[in-house]
């Protein structure tokens, strides 16, 4: 039988702040990931990595105005997010619990259809 072993939760926003993470703004250029979760018994099998890579690819392929994916990370997970393509930007100003958090981001690459592999422009 099939069952869910993990998920990714996110919202779109115009700025990455504690307030903006509680409201989804359909036109926001940032996609703020709140959670990357895998059931405990399925952890350490590469599922979170595969889910996040697929999620990033889906966002690139969708091309609906999202320019960056942003997230908060605890220090012990920074290596995981860097492996997934994120850059550590700075210690976060967002406070959530006792632990220190870090702002991370991944700029989405613009993808163009394969049929447009060459652009010819005539300026005359």
C-alpha positions as CSV (number, residue, x, y, z in Angstrom):
1,X,0.0,0.0,0.0
2,X,1.1,3.6,-0.6
3,X,1.3,6.2,2.2
4,X,2.9,9.6,2.7
5,X,6.3,9.4,4.4
6,X,7.3,13.1,4.0
7,X,6.2,16.5,2.8
8,X,7.4,20.1,2.2
9,X,5.3,23.0,3.4
10,X,5.8,26.6,2.0
11,X,4.2,29.9,1.3
12,X,4.9,32.7,-1.2
13,X,5.8,36.1,0.0
14,X,7.4,39.4,-1.0
15,X,9.8,39.5,1.9
16,X,11.2,36.9,4.2
17,X,10.1,37.8,7.7
18,X,8.3,36.2,10.6
19,X,5.1,38.0,9.7
20,X,5.3,37.1,6.0
21,X,5.6,33.4,6.7
22,X,2.0,33.3,8.1
23,X,0.3,34.6,5.0
24,X,0.4,33.2,1.5
25,X,0.7,35.9,-1.2
26,X,0.1,34.3,-4.6
27,X,2.1,37.0,-6.4
28,X,5.2,36.9,-4.1
29,X,8.5,36.3,-5.8
30,X,9.8,34.4,-2.8
31,X,8.8,30.9,-1.9
32,X,9.5,30.4,1.9
33,X,9.8,26.8,2.9
34,X,8.6,26.2,6.5
35,X,9.1,22.5,6.8
36,X,10.9,19.6,5.2
37,X,9.5,16.6,7.1
38,X,10.2,12.8,6.8
39,X,8.7,10.3,9.2
40,X,11.4,9.2,11.6
41,X,11.6,5.6,10.5
42,X,12.3,6.7,6.9
43,X,15.0,9.2,7.7
44,X,18.6,8.8,6.6
45,X,17.6,7.1,3.3
46,X,18.0,10.2,1.1
47,X,14.2,10.8,1.0
48,X,14.4,14.5,2.2
49,X,17.1,15.2,-0.3
50,X,15.1,13.6,-3.2
51,X,11.9,15.4,-2.2
52,X,13.7,18.8,-2.0
53,X,15.5,18.3,-5.3
54,X,12.2,17.4,-7.0
55,X,10.5,20.3,-5.4
56,X,13.1,22.7,-6.6
57,X,12.8,21.3,-10.1
58,X,9.0,21.6,-10.1
59,X,9.3,25.2,-9.1
60,X,11.8,25.9,-11.9
61,X,9.6,24.1,-14.4
62,X,6.5,25.9,-13.3
63,X,8.0,29.3,-14.0
64,X,5.2,31.3,-12.4
65,X,7.1,34.2,-11.0
66,X,9.0,32.6,-8.1
67,X,12.5,33.9,-8.2
68,X,14.0,32.5,-5.0
69,X,13.3,29.7,-2.6
70,X,14.2,30.8,1.0
71,X,14.2,29.0,4.3
72,X,15.4,29.0,7.9
73,X,17.8,26.4,9.0
74,X,19.3,25.3,12.3
75,X,23.1,25.0,12.2
76,X,23.2,21.2,12.2
77,X,21.1,21.1,9.0
78,X,23.1,23.7,7.0
79,X,25.2,21.1,5.3
80,X,22.1,19.3,4.1
81,X,20.6,22.4,2.6
82,X,23.9,23.4,0.9
83,X,24.0,19.9,-0.6
84,X,20.6,20.6,-2.0
85,X,21.8,23.8,-3.7
86,X,21.0,26.5,-1.1
87,X,23.4,29.3,0.0
88,X,23.7,30.3,3.6
89,X,23.1,34.0,3.6
90,X,23.4,35.1,7.2
91,X,22.3,34.4,10.8
92,X,18.5,35.1,10.8
93,X,16.8,37.9,12.5
94,X,13.7,35.6,12.8
95,X,13.4,34.2,16.3
96,X,11.7,30.8,16.7
97,X,12.4,29.0,20.0
98,X,15.8,28.9,21.7
99,X,18.0,27.8,18.8
100,X,19.8,30.1,16.4
101,X,18.6,30.1,12.9
102,X,20.2,30.9,9.5
103,X,18.7,32.4,6.4
104,X,19.3,30.3,3.3
105,X,18.3,30.9,-0.3
106,X,18.3,29.3,-3.7
107,X,17.9,31.5,-6.8
108,X,15.8,29.7,-9.3
109,X,17.4,29.4,-12.7
110,X,15.2,30.5,-15.6
111,X,14.4,27.6,-17.9
112,X,13.5,28.1,-21.5
113,X,11.7,25.6,-23.7
114,X,14.1,23.4,-25.7
115,X,12.5,24.7,-28.9
116,X,14.0,28.1,-28.1
117,X,17.6,27.0,-27.8
118,X,18.6,30.0,-30.0
119,X,17.3,33.5,-30.0
120,X,17.7,35.7,-33.1
121,X,17.0,39.4,-32.7
122,X,16.8,42.0,-35.4
123,X,17.3,45.5,-34.2
124,X,16.6,47.2,-37.5
